[in-house]
């Protein structure tokens, strides 16, 4: 049984109003970004070229949530996996290993991007980002990159299809969610979620994860009865996240939730465990 209250799942009029307003605010910027990024398209590798042919390969989607900090010392146990690292998490992850992929979309500040990329050797990773993402990501990136047609609720998506031939791809709610959508698409049958936190131990943590103050902060209990806090950004992705988890599971993809409670989920499609427990589970071969 889901712990998400029914009234919070996508039906609230305020929720719909925020979504409409946000889309209108972003559309002009998306179009400007696309006009710049399409100039870099000839040097982009395709998503299909990144498909993993090894059925035993493991993907770790590493976001920048609190559970990443709590588990940094455990990353050495996952060195054999392919890391899908978010932009903000890159400086932390690269202290322990070089991620195979780095995911990007929209930084809060352009100055952040240069600091993130300067933290490691970007020639050892491939940057994956939608054509509508901020072009600043490509400015100091020295490695390979993959630009794709990130789907939006605007006519821009069809324009990109017409001009580039690239099929639209769901980007999810944030770059961590994007990593979770891409990993099975690229052939990974086992996906570890780390630092992909949608709920937090304090109200302040939940507020710090969102842009602006128009989202509500919601309190609800964890399984052990302790309070967890989430913002409306969590509810933006709730239905889609669980539907994808169900879809992936029926395809044989195993998802390991190592967010220390950051993903509140007590269903049958995601296995909740610690990183140490995931290390043990991943020693067994994937059998479909």
Secondary structure, DSSP 8 states (H G I E B T S, - for coil): ---S-GGGSS--HHHHHHHHHHHHHHHHHHHHHHHHHGGGGGG---SGGG----TT-EEEEE-SSHHHHHHGGGGGGGTTSEEEEETTTHHHHTTT---SEEEES--S-HHHHHHHHHTS-GGGSEEEEETTS-THHHHS--SEEEEEEE--SSTHHHHHHHHH---EE---SSHHHHHHHHHHHTT-SEEEEES--SSBSSHHHHHHTSSSS-S-EEEEE-TTS-EEEEEHHHHHHHHHHHHHHHHHHHTT-EEEE-STTSS---SSSEEE--HHHHHHHTTS----
